[in-house]
Amino acid sequence: MSCSSGAALLALWRGIHQSSAVLAEDGHLSATRRGPWRPRLFRTTLAVVATTLVLMAPPAVGAAGRHAPVRMPDLIGRHRVDVYRIMRNNGLYFITEGPGSNIDRWYEVTAQSPRPGTEIAWHGEARLTVTNVNPRGPRAVPRLIDLTHAEALLAMRQAQLYFLPVGPGSANGTWKVVLSQSVAPGTKVAWHAEITVRVAMSKPAPIKAVAPVATPPAVAAGGVINGTGYKIGVATWYNYIPGRCATWYLPKGTRITIRDLATGQAITCVISDRESHEGNHVVDLSETQFSQLAPLWKGVISVKVTW
């Protein structure tokens, strides 16, 4: 307690024991001295005044404590709302830079300084690099056909998508190469969506391309050309299992080769479904197989089917 506080208490003591009072004596006013107050009332008043003086007294120089440093939290990949909450709870400030930072419309943190775990002064300031690209928005499916096991995993991890392998080696993860995929490359899908890929233990020998030929007049007129071990007509596509297809004239389980007459490119598939016998249709392909021959928007292409 300071000297001024002690002097104030001493003055209070004397004032309490020697306080003046005005009394009426025979109709006249006169000053006199009152006796001491009751001990309990005096002690209570003294304690209240002493406490008030101590609380109001300024702290001694050097008595104020300092807040301990805190460790910089890991904010990379965190959403804007999470960043505000975490930094507030840690007693830290931050500034942002990057797309969306000037209008506070960014989505997540891509880099930070200082690094996570670094000691930083309480109420210190960190610098965050942010992006306004929605990390959970739709994204394009990468092309996985002909990629190895490791390459397919990397491509899907970067796209933040999942895939289900089907085929030899898929049960124990020993497959080597992707043969086809259920969703055509470039198709927009939801974040963390899953597609099916047909895999194999080895890459099949490529089918040799041949020179393109014009669509035969009979096919163009809506007919089908029949030959020994082949048919010429048109192919369409539908949402089906990659590597599988449908015909109306061959038994299920038959492996066929489909060659695009306009480009000479060819693919193979296994018949596992039936299509109706209409017009010049000779095969219905999965969208994955069709996209290997022509863009899906074409819808119909002239082909030669051999078996």
C-alpha positions as CSV (number, residue, x, y, z in Angstrom):
1,M,0.0,0.0,0.0
2,S,1.3,3.5,-0.8
3,C,2.0,6.3,1.8
4,S,-1.0,8.3,0.6
5,S,-3.2,5.3,1.2
6,G,-1.8,5.0,4.8
7,A,-2.4,8.7,5.5
8,A,-6.0,8.4,4.4
9,L,-6.7,5.5,6.6
10,L,-5.1,7.3,9.6
11,A,-7.3,10.4,9.0
12,L,-10.3,8.1,8.8
13,W,-9.4,6.6,12.2
14,R,-9.1,9.9,13.8
15,G,-12.3,11.2,12.3
16,I,-14.3,8.2,13.4
17,H,-13.1,8.5,17.1
18,Q,-13.4,12.2,17.2
19,S,-16.3,13.1,15.0
20,S,-18.3,16.2,15.8
21,A,-22.0,16.3,16.5
22,V,-24.6,19.0,17.0
23,L,-26.8,18.6,20.1
24,A,-29.7,20.5,21.5
25,E,-29.2,21.7,25.1
26,D,-32.0,23.7,26.7
27,G,-33.1,24.8,23.2
28,H,-29.7,25.9,22.1
29,L,-27.4,24.3,19.6
30,S,-23.9,23.4,20.7
31,A,-21.0,21.3,19.4
32,T,-19.7,18.3,21.3
33,R,-17.6,15.1,20.8
34,R,-19.3,11.7,20.3
35,G,-17.9,8.6,21.8
36,P,-16.2,5.9,19.7
37,W,-18.4,4.0,17.2
38,R,-19.2,0.4,17.9
39,P,-16.2,-1.8,17.1
40,R,-17.9,-4.1,14.5
41,L,-19.2,-1.1,12.4
42,F,-15.8,0.5,12.5
43,R,-13.9,-2.7,11.3
44,T,-16.3,-3.2,8.4
45,T,-16.0,0.4,7.2
46,L,-12.2,0.3,7.5
47,A,-12.0,-3.0,5.5
48,V,-14.2,-1.5,2.7
49,V,-12.1,1.6,2.4
50,A,-8.8,-0.2,2.5
51,T,-9.9,-2.6,-0.2
52,T,-11.0,0.3,-2.4
53,L,-7.7,2.1,-2.0
54,V,-5.7,-1.0,-2.9
55,L,-7.7,-1.7,-6.0
56,M,-7.4,1.9,-7.1
57,A,-3.7,2.2,-6.5
58,P,-1.6,1.9,-9.7
59,P,0.6,-1.3,-9.9
60,A,4.3,-0.9,-9.2
61,V,6.6,-0.6,-12.2
62,G,7.5,-4.0,-13.7
63,A,4.6,-5.8,-11.9
64,A,2.5,-6.3,-15.0
65,G,2.8,-9.9,-16.4
66,R,3.4,-10.8,-20.1
67,H,1.3,-13.3,-22.0
68,A,3.3,-16.4,-23.0
69,P,3.9,-17.0,-26.7
70,V,1.6,-19.3,-28.6
71,R,2.2,-21.8,-31.4
72,M,1.0,-21.0,-34.9
73,P,-1.9,-23.3,-35.8
74,D,-2.0,-25.2,-39.1
75,L,-4.4,-23.3,-41.3
76,I,-3.6,-24.8,-44.7
77,G,-6.8,-26.2,-46.3
78,R,-9.0,-24.6,-43.7
79,H,-12.2,-22.8,-44.7
80,R,-12.5,-19.0,-44.0
81,V,-15.0,-19.5,-41.1
82,D,-12.6,-22.0,-39.4
83,V,-9.6,-19.7,-39.8
84,Y,-11.4,-16.8,-38.0
85,R,-12.5,-19.1,-35.2
86,I,-9.0,-20.8,-34.7
87,M,-7.1,-17.5,-34.8
88,R,-9.5,-15.8,-32.4
89,N,-9.2,-18.7,-29.9
90,N,-5.4,-18.5,-30.1
91,G,-5.3,-14.7,-29.6
92,L,-3.7,-14.1,-33.0
93,Y,-4.3,-11.7,-35.9
94,F,-3.8,-12.3,-39.6
95,I,-3.8,-10.6,-43.0
96,T,-4.7,-12.3,-46.3
97,E,-3.4,-12.1,-49.8
98,G,-4.5,-13.8,-53.0
99,P,-7.8,-14.2,-55.0
100,G,-10.8,-13.0,-53.0
101,S,-8.7,-11.5,-50.1
102,N,-9.6,-7.9,-50.9
103,I,-13.3,-8.4,-50.5
104,D,-13.1,-11.2,-47.9
105,R,-14.7,-13.7,-50.3
106,W,-12.0,-16.4,-50.2
107,Y,-12.7,-20.0,-49.5
108,E,-9.5,-21.6,-48.0
109,V,-5.9,-21.1,-47.1
110,T,-3.2,-22.4,-49.4
111,A,-0.1,-21.2,-47.6
112,Q,0.8,-19.5,-44.4
113,S,3.7,-17.6,-42.6
114,P,4.9,-18.4,-40.1
115,R,4.8,-22.2,-40.5
116,P,2.5,-24.3,-38.3
117,G,4.0,-25.0,-34.9
118,T,6.2,-21.9,-34.9
119,E,6.2,-19.9,-31.7
120,I,4.6,-16.5,-32.2
121,A,3.9,-13.6,-29.8
122,W,0.4,-13.4,-28.4
123,H,-1.6,-11.0,-30.5
124,G,1.0,-11.5,-33.2
125,E,0.1,-11.3,-36.9
126,A,0.3,-14.0,-39.5
127,R,0.3,-13.8,-43.3
128,L,-2.1,-16.1,-45.1
129,T,-2.3,-16.9,-48.9
130,V,-5.9,-17.7,-49.8
131,T,-7.9,-18.7,-52.9
132,N,-11.5,-18.0,-53.9
133,V,-11.9,-21.3,-55.8
134,N,-14.4,-23.5,-54.1
135,P,-12.5,-26.6,-53.1
136,R,-15.7,-28.6,-52.9
137,G,-17.2,-27.6,-56.3
138,P,-17.6,-29.8,-59.3
139,R,-14.5,-30.9,-61.1
140,A,-13.6,-32.6,-64.4
141,V,-12.9,-36.3,-64.4
142,P,-9.3,-36.9,-65.6
143,R,-8.4,-39.3,-68.4
144,L,-7.3,-42.6,-66.7
145,I,-7.2,-44.9,-69.7
146,D,-3.7,-46.4,-70.3
147,L,-2.5,-45.0,-67.0
148,T,-0.6,-47.2,-64.6
149,H,-1.8,-48.0,-61.0
150,A,0.3,-45.3,-59.5
151,E,-0.5,-42.7,-62.2
152,A,-4.2,-43.3,-61.8
153,L,-4.0,-42.9,-58.0
154,L,-2.1,-39.6,-58.4
155,A,-4.5,-38.2,-61.0
156,M,-7.6,-39.0,-58.9
157,R,-6.0,-37.7,-55.7
158,Q,-5.2,-34.4,-57.4
159,A,-8.8,-34.2,-58.7
160,Q,-10.1,-35.1,-55.2
161,L,-12.2,-37.9,-56.6
162,Y,-12.5,-41.7,-55.9
163,F,-12.5,-44.7,-58.2
164,L,-13.5,-48.3,-57.9
165,P,-11.3,-50.7,-59.9
166,V,-13.0,-53.8,-61.5
167,G,-11.1,-56.6,-63.2
168,P,-8.0,-58.8,-62.7
169,G,-6.0,-57.6,-59.7
170,S,-8.7,-55.3,-58.4
171,A,-9.4,-57.4,-55.4
172,N,-5.9,-57.2,-53.9
173,G,-4.7,-54.0,-55.5
174,T,-2.1,-55.7,-57.8
175,W,-3.6,-54.4,-61.1
176,K,-1.2,-52.6,-63.4
177,V,-3.1,-50.5,-66.0
178,V,-6.5,-48.9,-66.6
179,L,-8.4,-50.1,-69.7
180,S,-11.5,-48.0,-69.5
181,Q,-13.5,-45.7,-67.2
182,S,-17.2,-45.3,-66.4
183,V,-17.3,-41.5,-66.8
184,A,-15.8,-39.9,-69.9
185,P,-12.7,-37.7,-69.4
186,G,-13.6,-34.1,-68.9
187,T,-17.1,-34.7,-67.6
188,K,-18.0,-32.5,-64.6
189,V,-18.8,-34.5,-61.4
190,A,-19.4,-33.6,-57.8
191,W,-16.5,-33.3,-55.4
192,H,-15.4,-36.7,-54.0
193,A,-17.6,-38.5,-56.6
194,E,-16.7,-42.1,-57.4
195,I,-16.3,-43.6,-60.9
196,T,-15.6,-47.2,-62.0
197,V,-12.5,-48.1,-63.9
198,R,-11.8,-51.4,-65.6
199,V,-8.3,-52.6,-65.0
200,A,-5.9,-55.4,-66.1
201,M,-2.6,-57.0,-65.1
202,S,-1.0,-55.9,-68.4
203,K,-1.7,-53.5,-71.2
204,P,-3.3,-55.2,-74.2
205,A,-1.7,-55.0,-77.6
206,P,-3.0,-52.0,-79.5
207,I,-5.4,-52.6,-82.3
208,K,-3.9,-51.4,-85.5
209,A,-5.7,-48.5,-87.1
210,V,-6.6,-48.8,-90.7
211,A,-7.4,-46.2,-93.4
212,P,-10.8,-44.6,-93.0
213,V,-13.5,-45.5,-95.5
214,A,-16.7,-43.8,-96.5
215,T,-20.0,-45.0,-95.0
216,P,-21.4,-47.6,-97.4
217,P,-24.6,-46.4,-99.2
218,A,-26.6,-49.3,-97.7
219,V,-25.7,-48.2,-94.2
220,A,-26.4,-44.6,-95.0
221,A,-29.8,-45.7,-96.2
222,G,-30.6,-47.4,-92.9
223,G,-29.6,-50.9,-93.7
224,V,-27.0,-53.4,-92.3
225,I,-24.3,-55.1,-94.4
226,N,-23.7,-58.7,-93.3
227,G,-20.6,-60.8,-93.9
228,T,-18.8,-63.8,-92.5
229,G,-17.8,-62.8,-89.0
230,Y,-18.7,-59.2,-89.3
231,K,-21.6,-56.6,-89.7
232,I,-21.5,-53.0,-90.8
233,G,-23.9,-50.5,-89.5
234,V,-24.1,-47.8,-86.8
235,A,-23.1,-47.7,-83.2
236,T,-24.7,-45.6,-80.4
237,W,-23.9,-45.2,-76.7
238,Y,-25.7,-45.4,-73.4
239,N,-24.7,-45.3,-69.7
240,Y,-23.3,-48.8,-69.2
241,I,-20.4,-50.7,-67.6
242,P,-17.1,-49.7,-69.2
243,G,-15.8,-52.5,-71.5
244,R,-19.3,-54.0,-71.9
245,C,-21.7,-53.5,-74.8
246,A,-25.0,-54.8,-76.3
247,T,-26.0,-56.4,-79.6
248,W,-29.1,-58.2,-80.8
249,Y,-27.4,-61.0,-82.8
250,L,-24.5,-62.4,-80.8
251,P,-24.5,-64.4,-77.5
252,K,-23.5,-62.8,-74.3
253,G,-19.8,-63.2,-73.4
254,T,-18.6,-62.8,-77.0
255,R,-15.7,-60.4,-77.4
256,I,-16.1,-58.1,-80.4
257,T,-14.0,-55.4,-82.1
258,I,-15.7,-52.2,-83.2
259,R,-13.9,-50.1,-85.8
260,D,-15.0,-46.5,-86.6
261,L,-15.2,-46.3,-90.4
262,A,-14.5,-42.5,-90.4
263,T,-11.2,-42.7,-88.5
264,G,-10.0,-46.3,-88.7
265,Q,-9.7,-46.4,-84.9
266,A,-10.9,-49.6,-83.1
267,I,-11.8,-50.8,-79.6
268,T,-12.9,-54.1,-78.1
269,C,-15.7,-54.9,-75.7
270,V,-17.6,-57.9,-74.3
271,I,-21.3,-58.4,-75.0
272,S,-23.3,-58.5,-71.7
273,D,-26.6,-56.8,-72.7
274,R,-29.2,-56.9,-75.4
275,E,-30.4,-54.1,-77.7
276,S,-33.5,-54.1,-79.8
277,H,-33.2,-55.0,-83.5
278,E,-34.0,-51.7,-85.1
279,G,-32.8,-50.2,-88.4
280,N,-29.1,-50.2,-89.0
281,H,-27.9,-50.5,-85.3
282,V,-25.3,-53.1,-84.9
283,V,-23.9,-52.3,-81.4
284,D,-24.7,-50.2,-78.3
285,L,-21.5,-49.1,-76.6
286,S,-20.9,-47.8,-73.1
287,E,-20.2,-44.0,-73.0
288,T,-16.6,-44.8,-72.1
289,Q,-16.0,-47.0,-75.2
290,F,-17.9,-44.6,-77.5
291,S,-15.8,-41.7,-76.3
292,Q,-12.6,-43.5,-77.3
293,L,-13.9,-43.5,-80.9
294,A,-15.7,-40.2,-81.2
295,P,-17.1,-37.4,-79.1
296,L,-20.3,-38.3,-77.2
297,W,-22.1,-35.4,-78.8
298,K,-22.0,-37.2,-82.2
299,G,-24.4,-39.8,-80.8
300,V,-24.1,-42.2,-83.8
301,I,-21.1,-43.3,-85.9
302,S,-20.7,-45.8,-88.7
303,V,-18.8,-48.9,-87.6
304,K,-17.7,-52.4,-88.6
305,V,-18.2,-55.1,-85.9
306,T,-16.1,-58.2,-86.1
307,W,-15.9,-61.3,-83.9
